[in-house]
C-alpha cells in the first residue's frame, strides 16, 4: 500500500514519490509498452496519457487503470459529460472499457474494480447515452461482438437509445431526401427534364419507396438528377424494345 505522498501506476506496478515523476512515467515508453502488451488489438492512441488526464480525465484514468479516479469521475456531477468525450480516434470511455474487459481481467484493485466493473458503473450512471457513438463506423456493441463478447454485445444493443436520425445501417440520415426536392420542382413545374417529370408524375409509388430511409444512399446521392435521367432513359428504351417484340413493360409506352 502506497503512502499518501506516493503515486502508483496500477497497470505497471510502478510507485513514484512525486507528481512530476508520475507524469513522466505516464508519458514514458515503459507505460506505453505495458499497455500494448496487455491490449495487442487495442487501437486507442496511448501517447501522451498525461494530456488525457488534464483535458479528458476519465479517458486518462481508464488508460491508466486508475479505478478510484474512474469511480469518482463517473459518479460526479460531470460524469455524463466526461463519458461523452472521445479519444483522437473516436473511442468513447465505454468503448475503451469494452475493448479491455478480458485482457485486463487480472489488473483489478483490492475491491475487485476493473474494466468490467467500471463498464457496469458507467452504464448505471448514464453511459448508455453514448452507445450509439461510432468509431470507424462501429458502436461499442459492435466492438464487443468483434471480441466474441456476444452476451455483452446483446445487452449493449438493448440499451442503445433510439435514434431516428440514423438508418439501421448506422449512417446519419439527411434531414430530407434530395429526391423530395426534385419532386417539389416537378410539382412547381420548374423541372424541365421530361424523364424526371415522367418518373414523378407516372410512377409516384416508385418515388415514395425511393424516399424511404433505407434507400438514403440512392435518394440523396451526388448528381441525383443525372442518375435519375440515365436510369429513366434505360427504362424507356427497354420498354420500346419489349413493345417491339410483342411484350410490355409496366408504365412504359412506345414513342
Long-range contacts (C-beta under 8 A, 24 or more apart in sequence): 9-64, 9-65, 10-64, 10-65, 10-66, 10-67, 10-107, 10-109, 11-35, 11-38, 11-64, 11-65, 11-107, 23-50, 26-50, 26-53, 26-64, 35-63, 38-100, 38-103, 38-104, 38-107, 39-99, 39-100, 39-103, 39-104, 40-103, 41-99, 41-147, 42-99, 42-100, 42-103, 43-89, 44-87, 44-89, 44-91, 44-95, 44-96, 44-99, 45-87, 45-88, 45-89, 52-87, 56-82, 56-85, 56-87, 57-82, 58-82, 58-83, 58-85, 58-93, 59-85, 59-86, 59-87, 59-93, 59-96, 62-93, 62-96, 62-97, 62-115, 62-118, 63-96, 65-104, 65-107, 67-108, 67-109, 67-113, 67-114, 67-117, 67-118, 68-109, 68-113, 70-113, 70-118, 70-121, 71-113, 71-118, 71-121, 74-118, 74-121, 74-122, 74-125, 74-127, 75-121, 75-125, 79-125, 79-126, 80-125, 80-126, 80-129, 83-122, 83-125, 83-126, 83-127, 83-129, 83-130, 84-129, 84-130, 84-133, 86-133, 86-135, 89-135, 90-133, 90-134, 90-135, 90-136, 91-135, 92-130, 92-133, 92-135, 92-140, 93-122, 93-127, 93-130, 94-119, 94-122, 94-123, 94-127, 94-130, 94-131, 94-140, 95-133, 95-135, 95-140, 95-143, 97-122, 98-140, 98-143, 98-144, 98-147, 98-149, 98-152, 98-156, 99-143, 99-147, 101-147, 101-149, 101-152, 102-147, 102-149, 123-159, 128-159, 128-160, 128-161, 129-161, 131-156, 131-159, 131-160, 131-161, 132-160, 132-161, 132-163, 132-166, 134-170, 137-170, 137-171, 139-170, 167-213, 167-214, 167-216, 168-214, 169-214, 171-216, 171-217, 173-213, 173-216, 174-216, 174-220, 177-210, 177-211, 177-216, 177-219, 177-220, 178-219, 178-220, 178-221, 178-224, 179-207, 179-210, 179-211, 179-219, 179-220, 179-224, 180-211, 180-219, 182-224, 182-225, 182-228, 183-207, 193-225, 193-229, 195-228, 195-229, 195-232, 195-233, 195-236, 196-225, 196-228, 196-229, 196-232, 198-232, 198-236, 199-228, 199-232, 202-251, 203-251
